[in-house]
Amino acid sequence: MKAGTNLTYIRELAVFLGNYNGTYSFSSIQDYIQDIPSSISITLGNPNLDFREHENFFYVGDDYKATKNLTLNLGLSYAYFGQPANRFHQQDEANETSPTPFFNPALPLSVRAFPQLPSPKKDLGPSVGFAYAPQGGKTVIRGGYRLTYGPAFYNIYGNVAATAPQVLSQVLSGATASANPLPASPLGPAVRSELASYLTLGVQDPRNFKQVTVSPNFRPDHVQGWSFGIQRQLTAHAVVESRYVGNHGGSLLQSLDSNPYVAGLAASFPNLVPSR
């Protein structure tokens, strides 16, 4: 009988937020030299992504001598990763219930905060193998199957963190942009201070901004692996073996473009939005 466990708590601090210190665009080299921006992007949010994750694995298995010529390998594993995406839910709730929420407090909190997702708790991984040696003992036939799980790819969390409701973004263009040249000290704090008045708190609806979210059943991916091989003894000191190994992934990440939220557009310009 074999058994084991790996209990790991991961706290990963990543620093990322596009346009946090402002992004200035210029139409020409001359405009750049004269410091006349054509557009300015600024984002208000938390650039520190403080993720917490449990990576816990448990395994038990045994080799069972079914007959003189047949040995079975039977095992079962269990994986638990928690739900790191709920860090967004905790951060948004704290922000939107504070005295200075990003978005309109008259809207339901469910609209202004990333949803809380369940932590998958059913990631069981069976493993089955066999080794069969026919009479004579010079040939061995082996095969096996195993189901394993892996944690979610963290890049998707970075994409979520850079969109509403985690952040409040604004793009200045035209005369508004040209009226806001780079400050004399063009560093992050000075730029954010100069553009802060354009990020009006407690008014907007996050659904009118770009949003990246995940499906309610967001979970680790899994891999099914299998193998089959034949080994033959040629002499006392030489063997030859042929083996096939395959795998198949499931619950893999896929990016989907969804329809935008158009209720505001429909209310202001009903002639531009079809009835359905």
Buried (B, 14 or more C-beta within 10 A) or exposed (E): EEEEEEEEEEEEEEEEBBBBBBBBBBEEEEBBEEBBBBBBBBBBBEBEBEBBBBBBBBBBBEEEEEEEBBBBBBBBBBBBBBBBBBBBBBBBBEBBEEEEBBBBBEBEBEBBBBBBBEBBEEBEBEBBBBBBBEEEEEBBBBBBBBBBBBBBEEEBBBEBBBBBBBBBBBBBEEEBBBEBBBBEEBEEEBBBEBBEEBBEBBEBBBBBBEBBBBEEEBBBBBBBBBBBBBBEBEEEEEEEEEEEEEEEEEBEEEEEEEEEBBEEEBEEEEEEEEEE
